[in-house]
Amino acid sequence: MKFRSLLIAVTALLLLGACTLNRPVCATSHPVGSKVGIYAQKGILFFPPVSNTDAAILKAAANGGITKISTIDHNITFFLFFNESRTIVSGE
């Protein structure tokens, strides 16, 4: 009975647990603006997302309506069977 309870608890922790890595990529001389644009991609089984035809920084800037980029950050969240990679752009 104890083994079954332990197995259920470990399984629940694995299913609900996630790890997020945040790293700054670039900062420019433009003042930090109020607009933020995000472009997200998903990967499966810890493989990186399939490459796309849009550059992630340009797509994130377009999603936020940004023409002058101030900062660029990259955020990766790992879940049990997939990961999400996000490019976050701020500016005006």
Secondary structure, DSSP 8 states (H G I E B T S, - for coil): -HHHHHHHHHHHHHHH--EEEEEEEEE-SS---SEEEEEEEEEETT------SS-HHHHHHHHHT-SSEEEEEEEEEE-SSEEEEEEEEEE-
